[in-house]
């Protein structure tokens, strides 16, 4: 294992680093737009999936079936029973 706290670390070939560095920068510049395209596409697809999974309100089903009770929710017997019980307890 190399000891980097000595002067041996200064004997690295600088020419090699000067040759490799521009190619590394070029590689980064070539792939940077693709990273942006990927992140943009990923955000758009996530938004489209979010919009596509939206379920419309169930009240609209009465209009599509031709029911005369468009815009009203059906009365529930269990709800009226609970209302009666609450009214009796308030007395």
C-alpha positions in Angstrom: 0.0 0.0 0.0 1.3 3.4 -1.0 2.1 5.9 1.8 0.8 9.3 0.6 2.4 11.2 3.4 5.8 11.0 1.9 7.3 12.7 -1.1 6.8 9.6 -3.3 3.2 10.9 -4.0 4.7 13.9 -5.8 6.3 11.6 -8.4 3.0 10.8 -10.2 3.1 11.4 -13.9 1.4 14.8 -14.4 1.3 14.3 -18.2 -1.1 11.4 -17.8 -3.5 13.5 -15.7 -3.3 16.4 -18.2 -4.2 14.0 -21.0 -7.0 12.2 -19.2 -8.7 15.2 -17.6 -10.1 16.8 -20.9 -11.5 13.4 -21.9 -13.3 13.0 -18.6 -14.7 16.5 -19.0 -15.9 15.7 -22.5 -17.5 12.5 -21.3 -19.3 14.5 -18.6 -20.5 17.1 -21.1 -21.7 14.5 -23.5 -23.9 12.7 -21.0 -25.1 15.7 -19.0 -28.0 16.4 -21.5 -29.1 12.8 -21.3 -29.2 13.0 -17.5 -31.5 16.1 -17.9 -33.7 14.3 -20.5 -34.0 11.3 -18.2 -35.0 13.3 -15.2 -37.5 15.4 -17.2 -39.1 12.3 -18.7 -39.2 10.6 -15.3 -41.1 13.6 -13.8 -43.5 13.8 -16.8 -44.3 10.0 -16.6 -44.9 10.2 -12.9 -47.2 13.2 -13.4 -49.1 11.3 -16.1 -49.5 8.3 -14.0 -50.8 10.5 -11.1 -53.4 12.1 -13.4 -54.4 8.8 -15.0 -55.0 7.2 -11.6 -57.5 9.9 -10.6 -61.0 8.4 -10.2 -63.9 10.7 -10.9 -66.7 11.2 -8.3 -69.3 8.5 -8.1 -72.1 11.0 -8.4 -71.5 11.3 -12.2 -72.6 7.6 -12.6 -76.2 8.6 -12.2 -76.0 10.9 -15.3 -74.4 8.2 -17.4 -77.0 5.6 -16.5 -80.0 8.0 -17.1 -81.1 8.0 -13.4 -83.3 10.9 -12.4 -81.3 11.3 -9.1 -78.4 13.1 -10.7 -76.3 15.0 -8.2 -77.7 13.4 -5.1 -76.3 10.6 -3.1 -78.5 7.7 -2.1 -80.1 7.7 1.4 -78.6 5.2 3.7 -80.7 3.4 6.3 -77.7 3.0 8.6 -77.1 6.7 8.5 -80.7 7.6 9.4 -80.5 5.0 12.3 -77.3 6.7 13.6 -79.0 10.2 13.3 -82.0 8.9 15.4 -79.7 7.4 18.0 -77.8 10.7 18.3 -81.0 12.6 18.6 -82.2 10.3 21.4 -79.0 10.7 23.3 -79.1 14.5 23.1 -82.6 14.5 24.8 
